[in-house]
């Protein structure tokens, strides 16, 4: 289960891996205020450096045809509006083999150079 807070420390974001969603908890009142749909098994959360977004990495991908790699999704939450702002499909790196992997320091999520998409 992944957790992070907004910059003010008043809203806690909790990845509900079994529920495929993210809970927003208001820490000043100690209650859930919203639940946002994620993808399959949200697992890691990371607050952007400017505090405007929470990135949700999902553990399980969506299986397509046998000839294509599975696709996962990175969910981007707008912290001011407390809603999903964007969903970015991320192909799994089956075809990378031994290709170097890089880490994006903004969100701490690995990406595969052969796909060339930076997050």
PyMOL commands that set and color helices and strands:
alter all, ss='L'
color gray80, all
select helices_A, chain A and resi 94-96
alter helices_A, ss='H'
color red, helices_A
select strands_A, chain A and resi 3-5+11-16+21-26+31-37+42-47+53-58+71-78+83-91+101-104+109-112
alter strands_A, ss='S'
color yellow, strands_A
deselect
rebuild
show_as cartoon
